[in-house]
Amino acid sequence: MSDPQRPEDYGRYRPDQQSYQQPQIPPYQPYQIQYQNPPEYATHGKTKPDAVMAIGIMAIVDAVLSGFSGIVWLITICGIPLGIYSIVVAVLAGLYAYKLLSEPPQPLQPNKVLAIMQIVNIITGNIFSMVFGIISLVFYNQPNVQAYFAYRNGQPPPPYQPPLS
């Protein structure tokens, strides 16, 4: 056992005592630097996500449904403008689906204009087109879909955002 110190000796220097060292505190780093990219982020965007496949399949189904809807509207005399709009949406959706699902992949951007046109296609009574447009816009905002389109176009992937807790 060691001798207890007398109260007046507290804080005095003793030769056998080690010197005090300040604890190492890492320097403050901004929010983006504190969170490192996950290990799979290096290959992020190289594989086609399921959401991109879903967008392509929804575009094919919408092309067929909008085409039928456009033909029905063209038969009626008063619905010719609605029929033309529906057929334009069908053609654009079919072309986009072809480019999106083609092998080998072609450079292609997310077609948010087509998704908005699908939503507006509710004026022809095509509820499926509106639902497909809304779901496509939601899928376009997913990080893995954005990274896939960036990789496909030769751009750097978008910055990593950690999940909200």
C-alpha angles and dihedrals in degrees: 000000000000125000113262113241121247114243093248091056095059112117095015121128117261120190094226092052120103117236119257115258123199112242114250111251115188113238118258114266126193120257096263094052096047091064113061123205113268115252093253091054092086090068092035110136100017095100123059108252121226090244090062090051089049091051090052094048092047089051091053093049091046091050090056095043094044090047092054091044091050092050091050091050091048090056090062114071096219094048099059095111090049090047092051091050092049092049091049089053089048093052093046092047092049093050092047092049090050092052093042096052098037123122121248093037117248125213105269137161126218106273102223091159090062090049090053090047089052090053091049089050086082085090087075091051094253102141093172091060091053092049091048091050093052093047091048092053090050091049092048089061095056113110095230091052091048090049091049093053091045091051092046091054095045094250126133113264117262115267115278115258114197115229116267114253 
